[in-house]
Amino acid sequence: MDNGIPSSVGRVNFRVTSHLAARVGSINLKWNDDWTPAREGDRFRHAMKTAAYDFIDVAFEVVRSWLPARQLVLSMMQSHKDNIGFLPVPCPWKRHLNSLEAQHPELAGAVRFVVFQNDPKDTWYVQSVPDESDDGQARKSRMRIRFPPHTRGLSDAALCKAIGLEDCRFVHASGHIGASKTLEGAYAMARVALKENWTS
């Protein structure tokens, strides 16, 4: 929607033409269409339905996904132990965590790793918390902690040997995420990384 505030500073690289205002605008009668009050009314009702469907979709997203995820992340932050947060159900958590820290300064920076399970079911992930950039996006290049360099890019037996633990699956080459076959193993991997405290 045009609210009079520029969406960017300087020259834009591209224009988004699929937003709601553009889609509603495209429903209007064209300059070379035959205009009648009935046809204009039909177009208006079509535009109303388009806007209503979008509103309902957003409302469902907020109520059924966004709010429940936010509550899960807040509970994780409040119950973290030793800088490790645990999500019993995988959900979008990065941007929630950053914005909740702004609302709850006493929790800011407390969670450095998040442990969660995702498909396949025999894999537990341990992921570093990204710091939020000025534009509100979580950046992989700015992590609160990383796995130590000697473990990065390794998997299975080679990783187990390097890190001194069993059941390890992998550590990403950037060191921002790893995985284990067990929940206990994921926690152990996080503790090793926290002890060595690599941030780059």
MOZIHU-V611950 format. One record per residue. RES is the residue in one small letter. SS is DSSP state (A for helix, B for strand, O for the rest). PHI is phi in degrees with one decimal (999 if undefined). OMEGA is omega in degrees with one decimal (999 if undefined). Layout:
# MOZIHU-V611950
res;ss;phi;omega
RES;SS;PHI;OMEGA
RES;SS;PHI;OMEGA
This chain:
# MOZIHU-V611950
res;ss;phi;omega
m;O;999;179.0
d;O;-85.5;178.3
n;O;-108.0;177.9
g;O;85.5;179.7
i;O;-105.0;179.7
p;O;-59.8;-179.7
s;O;-80.9;179.3
s;O;-155.1;176.3
v;O;-100.9;-179.5
g;O;85.4;-177.0
r;O;-75.5;179.7
v;O;-84.6;179.9
n;O;-79.4;179.1
f;O;-157.4;178.2
r;O;-117.0;177.1
v;O;-84.9;-177.6
t;O;-115.2;-178.3
s;O;-112.3;179.0
h;O;-73.2;-172.9
l;A;-58.9;-178.0
a;A;-61.3;179.8
a;A;-68.4;-179.5
r;A;-68.5;176.1
v;A;-65.2;179.0
g;A;-61.4;-178.6
s;A;-71.1;179.5
i;A;-78.6;179.6
n;O;-56.5;173.3
l;O;-59.9;179.7
k;O;-77.8;-175.6
w;O;-60.7;-177.3
n;O;-105.7;173.4
d;O;-80.1;173.9
d;O;-76.1;-176.8
w;O;-90.0;168.6
t;O;-142.0;177.2
p;A;-56.6;-178.8
a;A;-64.7;-179.8
r;A;-65.8;177.7
e;A;-63.8;177.2
g;A;-62.9;177.1
d;A;-60.3;-179.8
r;A;-63.3;-179.8
f;A;-64.7;178.9
r;A;-64.5;176.2
h;A;-61.2;179.2
a;A;-63.6;178.4
m;A;-61.9;178.9
k;A;-64.0;179.0
t;A;-59.8;179.6
a;A;-65.8;-179.6
a;A;-64.9;178.7
y;A;-61.0;178.4
d;A;-62.7;-179.9
f;A;-61.9;179.9
i;A;-63.1;178.4
d;A;-60.4;179.9
v;A;-65.7;179.8
a;A;-61.9;177.4
f;A;-63.0;179.2
e;A;-59.5;-179.0
v;A;-66.7;-173.8
v;A;-74.0;-172.3
r;A;-94.5;-177.0
s;A;-126.7;-172.3
w;A;-63.3;-178.6
l;A;-64.8;177.3
p;A;-60.2;178.3
a;A;-64.1;-179.4
r;A;-61.8;179.2
q;A;-67.0;176.4
l;A;-60.9;-178.5
v;A;-67.1;177.5
l;A;-62.2;177.6
s;A;-60.9;177.7
m;A;-61.2;-179.1
m;A;-63.9;-177.7
q;A;-73.8;-176.6
s;O;-109.4;-177.7
h;O;-60.1;177.7
k;B;-135.2;177.0
d;O;55.9;177.3
n;O;68.4;178.9
i;B;-116.7;176.0
g;B;-100.6;-178.7
f;B;-121.9;174.7
l;O;-104.7;179.8
p;O;-68.5;178.4
v;O;-131.6;178.5
p;O;-66.3;-180.0
c;O;-156.0;174.9
p;O;-64.1;-172.8
w;O;-128.1;-169.5
k;A;-63.4;-177.1
r;A;-71.0;174.8
h;A;-60.8;-177.2
l;A;-60.5;-179.5
n;A;-61.6;-177.9
s;A;-73.3;177.2
l;A;-68.0;176.0
e;A;-63.8;177.4
a;A;-67.2;179.3
q;A;-81.1;-177.9
h;O;-125.8;-175.8
p;A;-56.7;-179.9
e;A;-67.2;179.5
l;A;-101.9;-174.4
a;O;-61.6;176.4
g;O;78.4;-175.1
a;O;-71.0;-179.8
v;O;-93.6;179.4
r;O;-112.2;174.5
f;B;-125.3;173.4
v;B;-121.5;178.8
v;B;-106.1;179.6
f;B;-155.5;178.4
q;B;-110.5;177.7
n;O;-144.1;177.0
d;O;-65.6;-4.3
p;O;-71.6;-171.1
k;O;-68.0;179.9
d;O;-96.1;178.7
t;O;-128.2;175.8
w;B;-112.8;-177.2
y;B;-97.8;173.2
v;B;-129.1;-171.3
q;B;-120.4;177.6
s;B;-71.3;178.1
v;O;-82.7;176.7
p;B;-82.3;172.5
d;B;-78.2;-177.0
e;B;-84.5;178.6
s;O;-84.0;-177.9
d;O;-62.6;-179.0
d;O;-90.7;176.4
g;O;84.3;-179.5
q;O;-97.4;175.9
a;B;-78.7;-174.9
r;B;-110.8;178.8
k;B;-63.2;-176.7
s;B;-75.0;-179.0
r;B;-122.2;-178.6
m;B;-103.4;178.9
r;O;-73.5;179.0
i;O;-160.6;177.3
r;B;-136.9;172.0
f;O;-66.8;-177.3
p;O;-60.5;-174.5
p;A;-54.5;-175.6
h;A;-72.0;178.2
t;A;-105.3;-172.0
r;O;-70.6;179.1
g;O;81.1;-179.1
l;O;-96.5;177.9
s;B;-148.9;172.7
d;A;50.8;-171.9
a;A;-60.3;-179.4
a;A;-63.3;178.8
l;A;-70.3;178.9
c;A;-56.4;179.7
k;A;-67.5;-176.7
a;A;-68.5;-174.9
i;A;-95.8;178.0
g;O;78.1;-179.7
l;O;-134.4;175.4
e;O;-97.3;171.3
d;O;68.9;179.0
c;B;-72.0;176.7
r;B;-102.9;-179.5
f;B;-165.3;163.8
v;B;-129.6;-179.8
h;O;-61.6;-178.1
a;O;-60.0;178.8
s;O;-84.8;178.4
g;O;81.1;-175.7
h;O;-89.5;-179.0
i;B;-150.9;175.1
g;B;-143.0;-178.7
a;B;-152.2;178.4
s;B;-135.5;177.1
k;O;-74.8;-175.2
t;O;-131.5;175.8
l;A;-62.8;179.7
e;A;-61.1;178.9
g;A;-65.5;178.3
a;A;-63.9;176.9
y;A;-62.5;179.9
a;A;-63.2;177.2
m;A;-61.7;179.4
a;A;-63.0;-179.1
r;A;-64.4;177.3
v;A;-61.2;-179.4
a;A;-65.0;179.1
l;A;-64.4;179.6
k;A;-65.2;-178.8
e;A;-81.5;168.5
n;O;59.1;174.5
w;B;-85.9;178.5
t;O;-115.7;179.1
s;O;-145.6;999
